[in-house]
Amino acid sequence: MDPAFVGLVVIILVALAFDYTNGFHDAANSIAVAVSTKALTPRVALALAAVMNLVGALISTEVAKTVGAGIIEPPQGNDGLEIVFAALIGAITWNMITWWYGLPSSSSHALIGGLVGAALAAAHGVQWAGVLDDVIVPMIVSPLVGFGLGYLFMLALLWTFRRAHVSRANRNFRTAQIFSSATMALGHGMQDAQKTMGIITLALFTAGEIVSFEVPFWVVLAAAGAISAGTYAGGFRIIRTMGRRIIQLTPTGGFAAQTVASSVMVTTATVFAVPVSTTHITTTSIMGVGSTRRLSAVRWGVAGNIVLAWVVTLPAAAAVAAVAFFVTDLAVG
């Protein structure tokens, strides 16, 4: 059997493994708040998130094209396959480290950091303008938007329902959280599953299996299924961090945070086609909602640890990917 074809199959399987870890690593984005407010039980919430992740992943492939063709120069041949493989190893390694410590870091930025690190190690071209415009700028802007909109939307809800009966309002917002959780999972599928689609398509293009950067339908189905399965497996360490350790939200606050975060995710996927971090947006939306109570209500020490994980994700994943490329190149060479 052709070694290049075997290498391609291995890369596709590793990419789907990354997609699976992305699912259970980021399951908290969709359900942590709904579980913490008791709007949904954990398993029901995970099942809902898994289904809606699947649906979201089938809607669009624009983010996949940005990740696969807009971060590094599309490579060719065996060196190109080694770059893609090393990028995936870097991303998976960082995902597992942050999952172990319960830190909601960005799987998206881990993957992008892996691509950049592997490309640099191979002395291959990086599209720095694409990294800046499609990664760095959205990485800075989207959390600020999540925080600001979370704060303002929660204020609007508090003012609108200021005369409502508290227990009745809480009951109604728990019901509303079922729909906001579903929308969150839809947005996550539209964002994160597409990043794996982009990597697999990049590998197919590199191996010469496709002649243009169009995502094959079987890749869409495979990536959607992998992230959905990973989501159902759940990442309870991170669910605890996002659902309780940052701030304990009310059902109204949970609905507000999820509505804002899902709106930002869907908009960036459909309108701008940029790969934003669902983790960053969800976390800062929770912080923004919590800040309406009082600034001290947010556990800023926990929030600081999360932000630190965000900052080091790109270089850490890049470093691991660079090492993985050198090791793979030695083994193959």
C-alpha positions in Angstrom: 0.0 0.0 0.0 1.2 3.5 -0.8 2.9 5.0 2.3 1.5 8.5 1.4 -2.0 7.1 1.3 -1.5 5.4 4.7 -0.2 8.7 6.1 -3.3 10.5 4.8 -5.6 8.0 6.4 -3.7 8.4 9.7 -4.0 12.2 9.5 -7.7 11.9 8.9 -8.2 9.6 11.9 -6.1 11.9 14.1 -8.1 14.9 12.9 -11.3 13.2 13.9 -9.7 12.3 17.2 -9.0 16.1 17.7 -12.6 16.8 16.7 -13.8 14.4 19.4 -11.6 16.0 22.1 -12.9 19.4 20.9 -16.4 18.1 21.5 -15.9 16.9 25.1 -13.5 19.8 25.9 -16.0 22.4 24.7 -19.2 20.7 25.8 -19.2 23.1 28.8 -19.8 26.0 26.4 -23.3 24.9 25.6 -24.5 23.3 28.8 -22.6 24.5 31.8 -24.8 27.4 32.6 -28.1 25.4 32.0 -26.8 22.6 34.3 -25.7 25.0 37.0 -29.1 26.7 37.1 -30.9 23.3 37.0 -32.6 24.1 33.7 -31.4 20.7 32.4 -29.9 17.6 33.9 -26.3 17.0 32.7 -27.1 14.0 30.4 -30.2 15.6 28.9 -28.2 18.8 28.3 -25.3 16.8 26.7 -27.7 14.9 24.4 -29.3 18.2 23.3 -25.9 19.7 22.7 -24.7 16.7 20.7 -27.7 16.8 18.4 -27.5 20.6 17.8 -23.7 20.4 17.3 -24.4 17.9 14.5 -27.0 20.2 12.9 -24.7 23.3 13.2 -21.8 21.4 11.6 -23.9 20.6 8.5 -25.0 24.2 7.8 -21.9 25.9 6.4 -18.2 25.4 5.4 -17.0 29.0 5.2 -15.0 28.8 8.4 -13.4 25.5 7.3 -12.1 27.3 4.2 -10.6 30.1 6.3 -8.8 27.6 8.6 -7.6 25.3 5.9 -6.5 27.8 3.3 -6.1 31.1 5.1 -3.6 30.4 7.9 -0.6 28.8 6.2 0.3 28.4 2.5 -1.3 25.1 1.4 1.6 22.7 1.4 2.2 19.8 -1.0 3.7 16.3 -0.7 4.9 14.4 2.3 6.3 17.5 4.0 2.8 19.0 3.8 1.3 15.9 5.4 3.9 16.0 8.2 2.9 19.7 8.9 -0.8 18.8 9.2 0.0 15.8 11.4 2.2 17.8 13.7 -0.4 20.6 14.0 -3.0 18.1 15.1 -0.6 16.6 17.7 0.1 20.1 19.1 -3.6 20.9 19.3 -4.6 17.6 20.9 -1.8 17.8 23.5 -2.8 21.3 24.6 -6.5 20.3 24.7 -5.7 17.4 27.0 -3.5 19.5 29.3 -6.1 22.2 29.7 -8.9 19.6 30.1 -7.0 17.9 32.9 -6.7 21.2 34.8 -10.3 22.2 34.1 -9.3 25.3 32.1 -11.7 26.4 29.3 -9.0 27.2 26.7 -9.7 27.5 23.0 -9.5 24.4 20.9 -9.7 26.6 17.9 -6.6 28.6 18.8 -4.8 25.4 19.8 -5.4 24.1 16.3 -4.3 27.3 14.6 -1.3 27.6 16.9 -0.4 24.0 15.9 -0.6 24.9 12.2 1.6 27.9 12.6 4.2 26.1 14.8 4.4 23.1 12.4 4.7 25.4 9.4 7.5 27.4 11.0 9.4 24.3 12.0 9.2 23.1 8.4 10.3 26.5 7.1 7.0 26.7 5.3 5.1 29.9 4.5 2.6 31.3 7.1 0.0 33.8 5.9 0.6 36.3 8.7 -2.0 38.7 7.3 -4.6 35.9 7.6 -3.4 35.1 11.1 -3.7 38.7 12.2 -7.1 39.5 10.5 -8.8 36.1 11.0 -7.3 35.0 14.3 -5.6 37.7 16.5 -8.1 40.5 15.9 -11.2 38.3 16.5 -9.4 36.7 19.5 -9.2 40.2 21.1 -12.5 41.7 19.9 -14.9 38.8 20.3 -14.4 38.4 24.1 -14.9 42.1 24.6 -18.1 42.0 22.6 -19.3 39.0 24.6 -18.6 40.8 27.9 -20.2 44.1 26.8 -23.3 42.5 25.3 -23.7 40.2 28.2 -23.6 43.1 30.6 -26.1 45.2 28.5 -28.5 42.4 27.7 -28.7 41.4 31.4 -29.4 45.0 32.4 -32.2 45.1 29.8 -33.7 41.9 31.1 -33.5 43.1 34.7 -35.2 46.3 33.8 -37.9 44.7 31.6 -38.8 42.1 34.3 -38.2 44.3 37.3 -41.8 43.8 38.5 -42.1 40.1 37.7 -42.7 37.5 40.4 -39.2 36.1 41.1 -40.1 32.4 41.3 -42.3 32.6 38.2 -39.6 34.5 36.3 -37.0 31.9 37.3 -39.2 29.1 36.2 -39.9 30.7 32.8 -36.2 31.5 32.2 -35.2 27.9 33.1 -37.5 26.8 30.2 -36.1 29.5 27.9 -32.6 28.2 28.7 -33.4 24.9 26.9 -33.7 26.9 23.7 -30.7 29.1 24.4 -28.6 26.0 25.2 -29.7 24.5 21.9 -28.7 27.7 20.0 -25.4 27.7 21.8 -24.7 24.1 20.6 -25.8 25.1 17.1 -23.3 28.0 17.1 -20.6 25.7 18.4 -21.2 23.2 15.6 -21.0 26.0 13.1 -17.7 27.1 14.4 -15.6 24.3 15.9 -16.6 21.3 13.7 -15.7 23.4 10.6 -12.1 23.8 11.9 -11.6 20.0 11.7 -13.2 20.0 8.2 -10.7 22.6 7.2 -7.7 20.5 8.4 -8.9 17.3 6.7 -9.6 19.2 3.5 -6.1 20.7 3.7 -4.7 17.2 4.1 -6.6 15.9 1.1 -5.4 18.9 -1.0 -1.8 18.4 0.1 -2.0 14.7 -0.8 -3.4 15.6 -4.3 -6.7 13.8 -3.6 -8.7 17.0 -4.4 -7.7 19.7 -6.9 -9.5 22.7 -5.3 -10.2 23.7 -1.7 -13.8 22.6 -1.5 -14.9 20.6 1.6 -16.2 17.1 0.5 -19.5 16.1 1.9 -18.2 13.0 3.6 -15.7 15.2 5.5 -18.6 17.4 6.7 -20.5 14.3 7.9 -17.4 12.7 9.6 -16.4 16.0 11.4 -20.0 16.6 12.5 -20.3 13.1 13.9 -17.0 13.2 15.7 -17.7 16.5 17.5 -21.2 15.4 18.3 -20.0 12.1 19.9 -17.3 14.0 21.8 -19.9 16.5 23.1 -22.1 13.7 24.4 -19.1 12.2 26.2 -18.9 15.5 28.2 -16.1 17.4 29.8 -17.3 17.7 33.4 -14.1 19.2 34.8 -14.6 22.3 32.6 -18.3 22.3 33.1 -17.7 22.8 36.8 -15.4 25.7 36.1 -17.7 27.5 33.8 -20.9 26.7 35.5 -20.0 27.4 39.1 -16.5 28.6 39.7 -16.6 31.9 37.7 -20.0 32.9 39.2 -23.2 31.2 40.2 -25.8 32.5 37.7 -29.6 32.7 38.1 -31.8 31.3 35.4 -32.2 34.8 34.0 -28.5 35.3 33.9 -27.9 32.0 32.3 -30.4 32.7 29.6 -28.7 36.1 29.0 -25.2 34.7 28.8 -26.2 31.9 26.4 -28.2 34.1 24.2 -25.4 36.6 23.8 -22.7 34.0 23.2 -24.7 32.1 20.7 -25.6 35.3 18.8 -21.9 36.2 18.5 -20.9 32.7 17.4 -23.6 32.4 14.7 -22.8 35.9 13.4 -19.1 35.4 13.1 -19.6 32.0 11.4 -22.2 33.1 8.8 -21.4 36.8 8.2 -17.6 37.1 8.7 -16.5 33.5 8.3 -13.8 33.9 10.9 -12.8 31.1 13.4 -13.5 32.7 16.8 -13.2 30.8 20.1 -16.5 29.6 21.4 -14.9 29.2 24.8 -13.7 32.8 25.0 -17.1 34.2 24.0 -19.0 32.0 26.4 -16.8 32.8 29.4 -16.8 36.5 28.9 -20.5 36.6 28.3 -20.9 34.9 31.8 -18.5 37.5 33.2 -20.5 40.3 31.7 -23.8 39.0 33.0 -22.3 38.4 36.5 -20.9 41.9 36.6 -24.4 43.4 36.6 -24.8 42.1 40.1 -21.5 43.7 41.3 -18.0 43.4 40.0 -16.9 41.5 43.1 -19.5 38.8 42.3 -17.2 37.5 39.6 -14.4 35.3 40.9 -11.7 37.3 39.1 -8.9 35.0 40.3 -10.5 32.1 38.4 -11.2 34.4 35.5 -7.5 35.4 35.5 -6.3 31.8 35.3 -8.6 31.3 32.3 -7.4 34.4 30.5 -3.8 33.2 31.1 -4.6 29.9 29.5 -6.0 31.9 26.5 -2.8 33.9 26.1 -0.5 30.9 26.2 -2.6 28.6 24.0 -1.3 29.8 20.6 2.4 29.7 21.5 2.1 26.5 23.6 0.3 24.6 20.9 2.7 26.0 18.3 5.7 24.8 20.4 4.3 21.3 20.8 3.5 21.1 17.1 7.0 22.2 16.2 8.5 19.5 18.3 6.1 17.0 16.8 7.2 18.0 13.3 10.9 17.5 14.1 10.2 14.1 15.6 7.9 13.0 12.7 10.4 14.3 10.2 13.2 12.3 11.8 11.0 9.2 11.9 9.9 9.4 8.3 13.3 10.6 7.0 
